[in-house]
Amino acid sequence: MKRIVVLGLMILLLVPQLVQAEFLRVQLKIYGMD
Amino acid sequence: VRVAVKKIDGVKSVEVSLNHGVADIILQPDNAVSLDRIRQIVLDNGFSPREAEVVVKGHVMQKDSQPVLKVSGLKDVIYPLTEAPEAKGKMVELLKTTSKQTEKVVTIRGLIEQPKKPSMTPRLLVREFKLEGGE
């Protein structure tokens, strides 16, 4: 039971770290290929 | 290509202008979408992806004495950083106070070139950046 609680707490602590970095906007140059 | 990119989980909106040759993609907060994935989908739909103007949030740090940005997601990507003249040397100043122990979270607006080889990670040219949360 204790292990599950500790694991749950670790996930809660780690998740904000994982989502702290990301692309917010991408303006990608594209060219048609013939 | 617009429909295909819009289907990616985490993409909020896509506008494609074939006249200007630009796909403008807005992403939802907390997404795990990589630039490689967008590029691959564009390629799969008959277009050739090139450089990208991006707004990206990540951890700035020193790696092998070089400034880099780490973008977490499904797979961590490390972009080497180069500072554009309009960033006025502020990134260099920030990095003086950054070490492996003190990573900083920043939002960067800049340019990522098309990698010459698929295995290469291109440089991110920093035009402007904002430090998140003060530290």
Backbone of each chain as nested JSON, in Angstrom:
{
  "chains": [
    {"id": "A", "residues": [
      {"number": 1, "name": "MET", "atoms": {"N": [0.84, -1.214, 0.0], "CA": [0.0, 0.0, 0.0], "C": [0.871, 1.259, 0.0]}},
      {"number": 2, "name": "LYS", "atoms": {"N": [1.905, 1.213, 0.905], "CA": [2.817, 2.368, 0.988], "C": [3.491, 2.618, -0.356]}},
      {"number": 3, "name": "ARG", "atoms": {"N": [3.894, 1.503, -1.007], "CA": [4.59, 1.622, -2.301], "C": [3.702, 2.305, -3.336]}},
      {"number": 4, "name": "ILE", "atoms": {"N": [2.416, 1.937, -3.316], "CA": [1.48, 2.527, -4.288], "C": [1.354, 4.03, -4.047]}},
      {"number": 5, "name": "VAL", "atoms": {"N": [1.265, 4.4, -2.76], "CA": [1.142, 5.828, -2.415], "C": [2.397, 6.59, -2.858]}},
      {"number": 6, "name": "VAL", "atoms": {"N": [3.568, 6.0, -2.575], "CA": [4.84, 6.645, -2.96], "C": [4.929, 6.783, -4.474]}},
      {"number": 7, "name": "LEU", "atoms": {"N": [4.533, 5.7, -5.188], "CA": [4.561, 5.731, -6.661], "C": [3.628, 6.816, -7.191]}},
      {"number": 8, "name": "GLY", "atoms": {"N": [2.439, 6.895, -6.582], "CA": [1.468, 7.918, -6.987], "C": [2.017, 9.318, -6.788]}},
      {"number": 9, "name": "LEU", "atoms": {"N": [2.663, 9.539, -5.645], "CA": [3.251, 10.856, -5.353], "C": [4.365, 11.193, -6.348]}},
      {"number": 10, "name": "MET", "atoms": {"N": [5.175, 10.16, -6.677], "CA": [6.272, 10.394, -7.63], "C": [5.719, 10.79, -9.005]}},
      {"number": 11, "name": "ILE", "atoms": {"N": [4.65, 10.12, -9.433], "CA": [4.043, 10.443, -10.731], "C": [3.522, 11.881, -10.715]}},
      {"number": 12, "name": "LEU", "atoms": {"N": [2.851, 12.238, -9.592], "CA": [2.312, 13.593, -9.483], "C": [3.413, 14.647, -9.541]}},
      {"number": 13, "name": "LEU", "atoms": {"N": [4.564, 14.31, -8.945], "CA": [5.687, 15.253, -8.946], "C": [6.35, 15.336, -10.316]}},
      {"number": 14, "name": "LEU", "atoms": {"N": [6.389, 14.21, -11.022], "CA": [7.097, 14.162, -12.307], "C": [6.284, 14.733, -13.47]}},
      {"number": 15, "name": "VAL", "atoms": {"N": [4.954, 14.557, -13.433], "CA": [4.131, 14.973, -14.569], "C": [4.307, 16.453, -14.921]}},
      {"number": 16, "name": "PRO", "atoms": {"N": [4.281, 17.379, -13.934], "CA": [4.488, 18.787, -14.315], "C": [5.833, 19.019, -14.991]}},
      {"number": 17, "name": "GLN", "atoms": {"N": [6.867, 18.252, -14.605], "CA": [8.176, 18.382, -15.246], "C": [8.09, 18.002, -16.723]}},
      {"number": 18, "name": "LEU", "atoms": {"N": [7.363, 16.91, -16.995], "CA": [7.292, 16.404, -18.355], "C": [6.532, 17.35, -19.276]}},
      {"number": 19, "name": "VAL", "atoms": {"N": [5.547, 18.063, -18.745], "CA": [4.748, 18.926, -19.611], "C": [5.234, 20.377, -19.582]}},
      {"number": 20, "name": "GLN", "atoms": {"N": [6.407, 20.612, -18.985], "CA": [6.916, 21.981, -18.921], "C": [7.506, 22.449, -20.248]}},
      {"number": 21, "name": "ALA", "atoms": {"N": [7.759, 21.505, -21.144], "CA": [8.424, 21.877, -22.386], "C": [7.611, 21.401, -23.58]}},
      {"number": 22, "name": "GLU", "atoms": {"N": [7.47, 22.277, -24.536], "CA": [6.628, 21.917, -25.675], "C": [6.698, 22.981, -26.76]}},
      {"number": 23, "name": "PHE", "atoms": {"N": [6.315, 22.59, -27.965], "CA": [6.122, 23.564, -29.035], "C": [4.752, 24.212, -28.845]}},
      {"number": 24, "name": "LEU", "atoms": {"N": [4.696, 25.531, -28.967], "CA": [3.431, 26.249, -28.832], "C": [2.89, 26.664, -30.194]}},
      {"number": 25, "name": "ARG", "atoms": {"N": [3.802, 27.01, -31.093], "CA": [3.403, 27.395, -32.453], "C": [4.51, 27.03, -33.43]}},
      {"number": 26, "name": "VAL", "atoms": {"N": [4.12, 26.504, -34.57], "CA": [5.079, 26.135, -35.607], "C": [4.594, 26.709, -36.932]}},
      {"number": 27, "name": "GLN", "atoms": {"N": [5.385, 27.567, -37.535], "CA": [5.092, 28.071, -38.883], "C": [6.118, 27.423, -39.813]}},
      {"number": 28, "name": "LEU", "atoms": {"N": [5.666, 26.343, -40.442], "CA": [6.57, 25.515, -41.238], "C": [6.484, 25.884, -42.711]}},
      {"number": 29, "name": "LYS", "atoms": {"N": [7.639, 26.178, -43.297], "CA": [7.694, 26.434, -44.743], "C": [7.51, 25.102, -45.463]}},
      {"number": 30, "name": "ILE", "atoms": {"N": [6.608, 25.088, -46.423], "CA": [6.389, 23.85, -47.173], "C": [6.407, 24.146, -48.671]}},
      {"number": 31, "name": "TYR", "atoms": {"N": [6.895, 23.185, -49.417], "CA": [6.928, 23.311, -50.872], "C": [6.288, 22.079, -51.472]}},
      {"number": 32, "name": "GLY", "atoms": {"N": [5.537, 22.292, -52.548], "CA": [4.928, 21.16, -53.24], "C": [5.997, 20.378, -53.974]}},
      {"number": 33, "name": "MET", "atoms": {"N": [5.806, 19.072, -54.041], "CA": [6.775, 18.224, -54.748], "C": [6.117, 17.708, -56.02]}},
      {"number": 34, "name": "ASP", "atoms": {"N": [6.727, 17.97, -57.16], "CA": [6.16, 17.488, -58.423], "C": [6.818, 16.186, -58.836]}}
    ]},
    {"id": "B", "residues": [
      {"number": 1, "name": "VAL", "atoms": {"N": [-2.973, 18.185, -46.524], "CA": [-1.968, 18.292, -45.457], "C": [-2.56, 18.944, -44.206]}},
      {"number": 2, "name": "ARG", "atoms": {"N": [-3.491, 19.893, -44.41], "CA": [-4.127, 20.563, -43.266], "C": [-4.901, 19.547, -42.418]}},
      {"number": 3, "name": "VAL", "atoms": {"N": [-5.677, 18.701, -43.087], "CA": [-6.491, 17.7, -42.383], "C": [-5.582, 16.705, -41.646]}},
      {"number": 4, "name": "ALA", "atoms": {"N": [-4.516, 16.282, -42.299], "CA": [-3.614, 15.289, -41.699], "C": [-2.926, 15.848, -40.447]}},
      {"number": 5, "name": "VAL", "atoms": {"N": [-2.467, 17.104, -40.516], "CA": [-1.786, 17.705, -39.357], "C": [-2.784, 17.959, -38.227]}},
      {"number": 6, "name": "LYS", "atoms": {"N": [-3.993, 18.364, -38.606], "CA": [-5.031, 18.651, -37.592], "C": [-5.375, 17.4, -36.776]}},
      {"number": 7, "name": "LYS", "atoms": {"N": [-5.19, 16.227, -37.393], "CA": [-5.518, 14.963, -36.711], "C": [-4.54, 14.623, -35.587]}},
      {"number": 8, "name": "ILE", "atoms": {"N": [-3.363, 15.257, -35.578], "CA": [-2.37, 14.954, -34.529], "C": [-2.929, 15.386, -33.18]}},
      {"number": 9, "name": "ASP", "atoms": {"N": [-2.82, 14.492, -32.216], "CA": [-3.286, 14.797, -30.864], "C": [-2.439, 15.935, -30.284]}},
      {"number": 10, "name": "GLY", "atoms": {"N": [-3.09, 17.029, -29.902], "CA": [-2.351, 18.168, -29.345], "C": [-2.314, 19.363, -30.273]}},
      {"number": 11, "name": "VAL", "atoms": {"N": [-2.792, 19.181, -31.526], "CA": [-2.836, 20.295, -32.474], "C": [-4.169, 21.018, -32.316]}},
      {"number": 12, "name": "LYS", "atoms": {"N": [-4.103, 22.337, -32.095], "CA": [-5.321, 23.122, -31.881], "C": [-5.892, 23.617, -33.208]}},
      {"number": 13, "name": "SER", "atoms": {"N": [-5.033, 24.19, -34.043], "CA": [-5.509, 24.682, -35.345], "C": [-4.384, 24.661, -36.375]}},
      {"number": 14, "name": "VAL", "atoms": {"N": [-4.789, 24.57, -37.633], "CA": [-3.817, 24.558, -38.741], "C": [-4.341, 25.442, -39.864]}},
      {"number": 15, "name": "GLU", "atoms": {"N": [-3.513, 26.344, -40.333], "CA": [-3.834, 27.14, -41.512], "C": [-2.726, 26.898, -42.526]}},
      {"number": 16, "name": "VAL", "atoms": {"N": [-3.113, 26.52, -43.735], "CA": [-2.11, 26.287, -44.772], "C": [-2.308, 27.294, -45.893]}},
      {"number": 17, "name": "SER", "atoms": {"N": [-1.265, 28.015, -46.219], "CA": [-1.295, 28.929, -47.356], "C": [-0.325, 28.4, -48.413]}},
      {"number": 18, "name": "LEU", "atoms": {"N": [-0.88, 27.854, -49.472], "CA": [-0.014, 27.321, -50.53], "C": [0.638, 28.457, -51.313]}},
      {"number": 19, "name": "ASN", "atoms": {"N": [-0.051, 29.614, -51.367], "CA": [0.541, 30.785, -52.05], "C": [1.831, 31.225, -51.361]}},
      {"number": 20, "name": "HIS", "atoms": {"N": [1.782, 31.255, -50.026], "CA": [2.965, 31.668, -49.256], "C": [3.861, 30.477, -48.893]}},
      {"number": 21, "name": "GLY", "atoms": {"N": [3.349, 29.269, -49.102], "CA": [4.124, 28.066, -48.773], "C": [4.376, 27.913, -47.291]}},
      {"number": 22, "name": "VAL", "atoms": {"N": [3.327, 28.164, -46.494], "CA": [3.486, 28.081, -45.037], "C": [2.322, 27.299, -44.419]}},
      {"number": 23, "name": "ALA", "atoms": {"N": [2.661, 26.41, -43.495], "CA": [1.662, 25.761, -42.647], "C": [1.811, 26.353, -41.253]}},
      {"number": 24, "name": "ASP", "atoms": {"N": [0.758, 27.054, -40.785], "CA": [0.796, 27.717, -39.48], "C": [0.029, 26.844, -38.484]}},
      {"number": 25, "name": "ILE", "atoms": {"N": [0.761, 26.26, -37.538], "CA": [0.171, 25.272, -36.63], "C": [0.202, 25.799, -35.198]}},
      {"number": 26, "name": "ILE", "atoms": {"N": [-0.964, 25.894, -34.573], "CA": [-1.062, 26.295, -33.167], "C": [-1.311, 25.026, -32.35]}},
      {"number": 27, "name": "LEU", "atoms": {"N": [-0.531, 24.876, -31.285], "CA": [-0.635, 23.647, -30.49], "C": [-1.274, 23.912, -29.131]}},
      {"number": 28, "name": "GLN", "atoms": {"N": [-1.936, 22.884, -28.614], "CA": [-2.585, 23.007, -27.307], "C": [-1.535, 22.966, -26.196]}},
      {"number": 29, "name": "PRO", "atoms": {"N": [-1.851, 23.579, -25.037], "CA": [-0.92, 23.471, -23.909], "C": [-0.747, 22.005, -23.498]}},
      {"number": 30, "name": "ASP", "atoms": {"N": [0.406, 21.682, -22.976], "CA": [0.716, 20.326, -22.492], "C": [0.712, 19.276, -23.6]}},
      {"number": 31, "name": "ASN", "atoms": {"N": [1.056, 19.676, -24.815], "CA": [1.114, 18.695, -25.904], "C": [2.488, 18.013, -25.913]}},
      {"number": 32, "name": "ALA", "atoms": {"N": [2.553, 16.9, -26.632], "CA": [3.838, 16.188, -26.763], "C": [4.173, 16.012, -28.243]}},
      {"number": 33, "name": "VAL", "atoms": {"N": [3.8, 17.034, -29.04], "CA": [4.007, 16.946, -30.486], "C": [5.426, 17.387, -30.826]}},
      {"number": 34, "name": "SER", "atoms": {"N": [6.126, 16.579, -31.612], "CA": [7.487, 16.949, -32.001], "C": [7.483, 17.562, -33.404]}},
      {"number": 35, "name": "LEU", "atoms": {"N": [8.49, 18.371, -33.666], "CA": [8.621, 18.977, -34.992], "C": [8.872, 17.897, -36.045]}},
      {"number": 36, "name": "ASP", "atoms": {"N": [9.619, 16.871, -35.659], "CA": [9.886, 15.749, -36.58], "C": [8.59, 15.099, -37.041]}},
      {"number": 37, "name": "ARG", "atoms": {"N": [7.659, 14.948, -36.11], "CA": [6.382, 14.289, -36.449], "C": [5.595, 15.141, -37.448]}},
      {"number": 38, "name": "ILE", "atoms": {"N": [5.565, 16.45, -37.213], "CA": [4.861, 17.35, -38.14], "C": [5.524, 17.27, -39.509]}},
      {"number": 39, "name": "ARG", "atoms": {"N": [6.873, 17.316, -39.514], "CA": [7.607, 17.269, -40.785], "C": [7.303, 15.976, -41.548]}},
      {"number": 40, "name": "GLN", "atoms": {"N": [7.248, 14.857, -40.826], "CA": [7.001, 13.556, -41.465], "C": [5.603, 13.525, -42.093]}},
      {"number": 41, "name": "ILE", "atoms": {"N": [4.615, 14.074, -41.391], "CA": [3.246, 14.072, -41.912], "C": [3.14, 14.96, -43.149]}},
      {"number": 42, "name": "VAL", "atoms": {"N": [3.813, 16.096, -43.109], "CA": [3.84, 16.988, -44.285], "C": [4.447, 16.249, -45.481]}},
      {"number": 43, "name": "LEU", "atoms": {"N": [5.545, 15.546, -45.216], "CA": [6.229, 14.772, -46.261], "C": [5.331, 13.657, -46.808]}},
      {"number": 44, "name": "ASP", "atoms": {"N": [4.642, 12.961, -45.912], "CA": [3.743, 11.857, -46.309], "C": [2.587, 12.354, -47.173]}},
      {"number": 45, "name": "ASN", "atoms": {"N": [2.289, 13.648, -47.074], "CA": [1.168, 14.197, -47.831], "C": [1.612, 14.952, -49.083]}},
      {"number": 46, "name": "GLY", "atoms": {"N": [2.824, 14.668, -49.518], "CA": [3.268, 15.166, -50.816], "C": [3.901, 16.545, -50.81]}},
      {"number": 47, "name": "PHE", "atoms": {"N": [4.279, 17.045, -49.631], "CA": [4.951, 18.346, -49.568], "C": [6.338, 18.186, -48.956]}},
      {"number": 48, "name": "SER", "atoms": {"N": [7.201, 19.138, -49.289], "CA": [8.553, 19.105, -48.765], "C": [8.68, 20.126, -47.632]}},
      {"number": 49, "name": "PRO", "atoms": {"N": [8.902, 19.673, -46.374], "CA": [9.048, 20.632, -45.269], "C": [10.428, 21.289, -45.273]}},
      {"number": 50, "name": "ARG", "atoms": {"N": [10.465, 22.562, -44.938], "CA": [11.742, 23.298, -44.864], "C": [11.905, 23.88, -43.466]}},
      {"number": 51, "name": "GLU", "atoms": {"N": [12.481, 25.092, -43.393], "CA": [12.716, 25.692, -42.074], "C": [11.399, 26.049, -41.379]}},
      {"number": 52, "name": "ALA", "atoms": {"N": [11.446, 26.193, -40.059], "CA": [10.245, 26.494, -39.285], "C": [10.503, 27.634, -38.306]}},
      {"number": 53, "name": "GLU", "atoms": {"N": [9.592, 28.618, -38.325], "CA": [9.567, 29.653, -37.29], "C": [8.761, 29.063, -36.146]}},
      {"number": 54, "name": "VAL", "atoms": {"N": [9.331, 29.013, -34.954], "CA": [8.644, 28.328, -33.863], "C": [8.569, 29.191, -32.6]}},
      {"number": 55, "name": "VAL", "atoms": {"N": [7.569, 28.884, -31.784], "CA": [7.553, 29.341, -30.4], "C": [7.6, 28.065, -29.581]}},
      {"number": 56, "name": "VAL", "atoms": {"N": [8.629, 27.925, -28.775], "CA": [8.837, 26.664, -28.064], "C": [9.245, 26.926, -26.621]}},
      {"number": 57, "name": "LYS", "atoms": {"N": [8.676, 26.13, -25.722], "CA": [9.025, 26.249, -24.305], "C": [9.918, 25.066, -23.94]}},
      {"number": 58, "name": "GLY", "atoms": {"N": [10.983, 25.322, -23.209], "CA": [11.875, 24.221, -22.847], "C": [12.864, 24.638, -21.777]}},
      {"number": 59, "name": "HIS", "atoms": {"N": [13.777, 23.722, -21.464], "CA": [14.799, 23.973, -20.45], "C": [16.087, 24.378, -21.147]}},
      {"number": 60, "name": "VAL", "atoms": {"N": [16.601, 25.537, -20.798], "CA": [17.867, 25.967, -21.376], "C": [18.986, 25.595, -20.405]}},
      {"number": 61, "name": "MET", "atoms": {"N": [20.064, 25.085, -20.966], "CA": [21.17, 24.624, -20.121], "C": [22.458, 24.559, -20.938]}},
      {"number": 62, "name": "GLN", "atoms": {"N": [23.544, 24.213, -20.27], "CA": [24.821, 24.029, -20.942], "C": [25.061, 22.538, -21.135]}},
      {"number": 63, "name": "LYS", "atoms": {"N": [25.434, 22.144, -22.337], "CA": [25.799, 20.736, -22.574], "C": [27.103, 20.748, -23.363]}},
      {"number": 64, "name": "ASP", "atoms": {"N": [28.128, 20.13, -22.8], "CA": [29.465, 20.148, -23.401], "C": [29.898, 21.588, -23.701]}},
      {"number": 65, "name": "SER", "atoms": {"N": [29.633, 22.484, -22.746], "CA": [29.971, 23.92, -22.843], "C": [29.221, 24.643, -23.955]}},
      {"number": 66, "name": "GLN", "atoms": {"N": [28.189, 24.026, -24.495], "CA": [27.377, 24.676, -25.531], "C": [25.976, 24.94, -24.978]}},
      {"number": 67, "name": "PRO", "atoms": {"N": [25.387, 26.109, -25.315], "CA": [24.005, 26.348, -24.878], "C": [23.03, 25.481, -25.675]}},
      {"number": 68, "name": "VAL", "atoms": {"N": [22.12, 24.839, -24.966], "CA": [21.136, 23.973, -25.636], "C": [19.755, 24.177, -25.012]}},
      {"number": 69, "name": "LEU", "atoms": {"N": [18.751, 23.811, -25.781], "CA": [17.371, 23.811, -25.283], "C": [16.876, 22.372, -25.298]}},
      {"number": 70, "name": "LYS", "atoms": {"N": [16.387, 21.927, -24.143], "CA": [15.831, 20.568, -24.069], "C": [14.314, 20.669, -24.117]}},
      {"number": 71, "name": "VAL", "atoms": {"N": [13.728, 19.991, -25.103], "CA": [12.268, 19.973, -25.226], "C": [11.798, 18.573, -24.861]}},
      {"number": 72, "name": "SER", "atoms": {"N": [11.062, 18.48, -23.772], "CA": [10.568, 17.171, -23.346], "C": [9.341, 16.809, -24.147]}},
      {"number": 73, "name": "GLY", "atoms": {"N": [9.118, 15.541, -24.26], "CA": [7.934, 15.063, -24.971], "C": [7.968, 13.569, -24.942]}},
      {"number": 74, "name": "LEU", "atoms": {"N": [7.496, 12.94, -26.016], "CA": [7.569, 11.484, -26.073], "C": [9.034, 11.063, -26.056]}},
      {"number": 75, "name": "LYS", "atoms": {"N": [9.859, 11.898, -26.677], "CA": [11.298, 11.657, -26.694], "C": [11.972, 13.026, -26.529]}},
      {"number": 76, "name": "ASP", "atoms": {"N": [12.911, 13.134, -25.614], "CA": [13.58, 14.428, -25.416], "C": [14.375, 14.818, -26.655]}},
      {"number": 77, "name": "VAL", "atoms": {"N": [14.279, 16.08, -27.03], "CA": [15.071, 16.59, -28.144], "C": [15.928, 17.724, -27.612]}},
      {"number": 78, "name": "ILE", "atoms": {"N": [17.206, 17.72, -27.96], "CA": [18.127, 18.762, -27.525], "C": [18.495, 19.605, -28.74]}},
      {"number": 79, "name": "TYR", "atoms": {"N": [18.146, 20.884, -28.706], "CA": [18.497, 21.785, -29.801], "C": [19.682, 22.663, -29.396]}},
      {"number": 80, "name": "PRO", "atoms": {"N": [20.792, 22.617, -30.12], "CA": [21.863, 23.593, -29.866], "C": [21.341, 24.993, -30.18]}},
      {"number": 81, "name": "LEU", "atoms": {"N": [21.739, 25.968, -29.366], "CA": [21.214, 27.332, -29.537], "C": [22.239, 28.277, -30.152]}},
      {"number": 82, "name": "THR", "atoms": {"N": [21.763, 29.11, -31.073], "CA": [22.562, 30.214, -31.588], "C": [21.715, 31.462, -31.392]}},
      {"number": 83, "name": "GLU", "atoms": {"N": [22.36, 32.544, -31.011], "CA": [21.588, 33.75, -30.728], "C": [21.595, 34.691, -31.933]}},
      {"number": 84, "name": "ALA", "atoms": {"N": [20.403, 35.121, -32.356], "CA": [20.285, 36.089, -33.446], "C": [20.6, 37.484, -32.91]}},
      {"number": 85, "name": "PRO", "atoms": {"N": [21.026, 38.433, -33.776], "CA": [21.379, 39.779, -33.293], "C": [20.241, 40.458, -32.533]}},
      {"number": 86, "name": "GLU", "atoms": {"N": [18.973, 40.186, -32.946], "CA": [17.84, 40.863, -32.287], "C": [17.636, 40.409, -30.837]}},
      {"number": 87, "name": "ALA", "atoms": {"N": [18.233, 39.287, -30.445], "CA": [18.119, 38.828, -29.048], "C": [19.092, 39.588, -28.142]}},
      {"number": 88, "name": "LYS", "atoms": {"N": [19.963, 40.395, -28.736], "CA": [20.829, 41.355, -28.035], "C": [21.724, 40.739, -26.951]}},
      {"number": 89, "name": "GLY", "atoms": {"N": [22.152, 39.523, -27.159], "CA": [23.09, 38.914, -26.227], "C": [22.501, 38.506, -24.891]}},
      {"number": 90, "name": "LYS", "atoms": {"N": [21.176, 38.614, -24.762], "CA": [20.558, 38.326, -23.461], "C": [20.611, 36.844, -23.124]}},
      {"number": 91, "name": "MET", "atoms": {"N": [20.575, 36.006, -24.173], "CA": [20.644, 34.561, -23.926], "C": [22.006, 34.187, -23.34]}},
      {"number": 92, "name": "VAL", "atoms": {"N": [23.043, 34.816, -23.861], "CA": [24.397, 34.558, -23.355], "C": [24.472, 34.957, -21.876]}},
      {"number": 93, "name": "GLU", "atoms": {"N": [23.874, 36.111, -21.538], "CA": [23.849, 36.566, -20.134], "C": [23.134, 35.556, -19.251]}},
      {"number": 94, "name": "LEU", "atoms": {"N": [21.998, 35.044, -19.739], "CA": [21.22, 34.072, -18.96], "C": [22.029, 32.799, -18.724]}},
      {"number": 95, "name": "LEU", "atoms": {"N": [22.735, 32.388, -19.768], "CA": [23.478, 31.128, -19.676], "C": [24.646, 31.209, -18.71]}},
      {"number": 96, "name": "LYS", "atoms": {"N": [25.127, 32.432, -18.455], "CA": [26.221, 32.589, -17.487], "C": [25.775, 32.132, -16.102]}},
      {"number": 97, "name": "THR", "atoms": {"N": [24.46, 32.224, -15.849], "CA": [23.948, 31.831, -14.529], "C": [23.327, 30.433, -14.575]}},
      {"number": 98, "name": "THR", "atoms": {"N": [23.534, 29.732, -15.678], "CA": [22.922, 28.415, -15.842], "C": [23.982, 27.324, -15.791]}},
      {"number": 99, "name": "SER", "atoms": {"N": [23.677, 26.284, -15.055], "CA": [24.563, 25.119, -15.037], "C": [23.685, 23.882, -15.1]}},
      {"number": 100, "name": "LYS", "atoms": {"N": [24.295, 22.709, -15.026], "CA": [23.512, 21.471, -15.054], "C": [22.534, 21.416, -13.882]}},
      {"number": 101, "name": "GLN", "atoms": {"N": [22.928, 22.058, -12.782], "CA": [22.079, 22.009, -11.592], "C": [20.957, 23.051, -11.642]}},
      {"number": 102, "name": "THR", "atoms": {"N": [21.158, 24.088, -12.411], "CA": [20.16, 25.163, -12.427], "C": [19.639, 25.393, -13.838]}},
      {"number": 103, "name": "GLU", "atoms": {"N": [18.827, 24.465, -14.295], "CA": [18.197, 24.636, -15.605], "C": [17.139, 25.722, -15.496]}},
      {"number": 104, "name": "LYS", "atoms": {"N": [16.97, 26.469, -16.581], "CA": [15.952, 27.519, -16.596], "C": [14.899, 27.169, -17.641]}},
      {"number": 105, "name": "VAL", "atoms": {"N": [13.658, 27.47, -17.326], "CA": [12.575, 27.25, -18.293], "C": [12.346, 28.554, -19.044]}},
      {"number": 106, "name": "VAL", "atoms": {"N": [12.457, 28.49, -20.358], "CA": [12.271, 29.684, -21.179], "C": [11.314, 29.387, -22.332]}},
      {"number": 107, "name": "THR", "atoms": {"N": [10.662, 30.44, -22.803], "CA": [9.893, 30.347, -24.035], "C": [10.675, 31.098, -25.09]}},
      {"number": 108, "name": "ILE", "atoms": {"N": [10.992, 30.409, -26.171], "CA": [11.842, 30.979, -27.223], "C": [11.061, 31.136, -28.515]}},
      {"number": 109, "name": "ARG", "atoms": {"N": [11.238, 32.28, -29.182], "CA": [10.752, 32.44, -30.556], "C": [11.986, 32.418, -31.437]}},
      {"number": 110, "name": "GLY", "atoms": {"N": [11.983, 31.539, -32.4], "CA": [13.173, 31.444, -33.238], "C": [12.972, 30.583, -34.457]}},
      {"number": 111, "name": "LEU", "atoms": {"N": [14.082, 30.29, -35.122], "CA": [14.051, 29.575, -36.397], "C": [14.791, 28.243, -36.273]}},
      {"number": 112, "name": "ILE", "atoms": {"N": [14.141, 27.19, -36.726], "CA": [14.797, 25.871, -36.785], "C": [14.935, 25.491, -38.253]}},
      {"number": 113, "name": "GLU", "atoms": {"N": [16.176, 25.327, -38.684], "CA": [16.438, 24.95, -40.08], "C": [16.005, 23.514, -40.35]}},
      {"number": 114, "name": "GLN", "atoms": {"N": [15.773, 23.207, -41.611], "CA": [15.518, 21.822, -42.007], "C": [16.824, 21.041, -41.853]}},
      {"number": 115, "name": "PRO", "atoms": {"N": [16.827, 19.939, -41.085], "CA": [18.08, 19.181, -40.941], "C": [18.55, 18.61, -42.277]}},
      {"number": 116, "name": "LYS", "atoms": {"N": [19.872, 18.636, -42.48], "CA": [20.426, 18.15, -43.752], "C": [20.25, 16.634, -43.871]}},
      {"number": 117, "name": "LYS", "atoms": {"N": [20.36, 15.958, -42.71], "CA": [20.106, 14.508, -42.675], "C": [19.034, 14.273, -41.613]}},
      {"number": 118, "name": "PRO", "atoms": {"N": [18.179, 13.263, -41.79], "CA": [17.115, 13.018, -40.811], "C": [17.639, 12.765, -39.398]}},
      {"number": 119, "name": "SER", "atoms": {"N": [18.856, 12.221, -39.282], "CA": [19.392, 11.894, -37.961], "C": [19.964, 13.118, -37.241]}},
      {"number": 120, "name": "MET", "atoms": {"N": [20.146, 14.22, -37.986], "CA": [20.761, 15.415, -37.386], "C": [19.73, 16.259, -36.636]}},
      {"number": 121, "name": "THR", "atoms": {"N": [20.129, 16.799, -35.483], "CA": [19.276, 17.768, -34.797], "C": [19.742, 19.158, -35.191]}},
      {"number": 122, "name": "PRO", "atoms": {"N": [18.854, 19.95, -35.805], "CA": [19.275, 21.268, -36.274], "C": [19.434, 22.261, -35.132]}},
      {"number": 123, "name": "ARG", "atoms": {"N": [20.064, 23.388, -35.425], "CA": [20.229, 24.457, -34.443], "C": [18.948, 25.279, -34.366]}},
      {"number": 124, "name": "LEU", "atoms": {"N": [18.753, 25.873, -33.21], "CA": [17.635, 26.802, -33.023], "C": [18.227, 28.208, -32.925]}},
      {"number": 125, "name": "LEU", "atoms": {"N": [17.861, 29.046, -33.901], "CA": [18.314, 30.44, -33.903], "C": [17.349, 31.255, -33.044]}},
      {"number": 126, "name": "VAL", "atoms": {"N": [17.835, 31.757, -31.922], "CA": [16.982, 32.452, -30.956], "C": [16.8, 33.908, -31.375]}},
      {"number": 127, "name": "ARG", "atoms": {"N": [15.565, 34.317, -31.634], "CA": [15.29, 35.721, -31.976], "C": [14.825, 36.492, -30.738]}},
      {"number": 128, "name": "GLU", "atoms": {"N": [14.094, 35.789, -29.869], "CA": [13.517, 36.432, -28.689], "C": [13.241, 35.343, -27.662]}},
      {"number": 129, "name": "PHE", "atoms": {"N": [13.379, 35.677, -26.388], "CA": [13.025, 34.661, -25.399], "C": [12.514, 35.298, -24.122]}},
      {"number": 130, "name": "LYS", "atoms": {"N": [11.773, 34.495, -23.374], "CA": [11.184, 34.968, -22.122], "C": [11.442, 33.913, -21.057]}},
      {"number": 131, "name": "LEU", "atoms": {"N": [11.951, 34.375, -19.928], "CA": [12.205, 33.469, -18.815], "C": [10.881, 33.191, -18.104]}},
      {"number": 132, "name": "GLU", "atoms": {"N": [10.588, 31.903, -17.88], "CA": [9.309, 31.531, -17.245], "C": [9.479, 31.474, -15.727]}},
      {"number": 133, "name": "GLY", "atoms": {"N": [8.524, 32.043, -15.027], "CA": [8.473, 31.917, -13.56], "C": [9.619, 32.579, -12.816]}},
      {"number": 134, "name": "GLY", "atoms": {"N": [10.375, 33.434, -13.477], "CA": [11.439, 34.177, -12.811], "C": [12.719, 33.385, -12.653]}},
      {"number": 135, "name": "GLU", "atoms": {"N": [12.663, 32.076, -12.578], "CA": [13.869, 31.25, -12.454], "C": [13.937, 30.233, -13.548]}}
    ]}
  ]
}
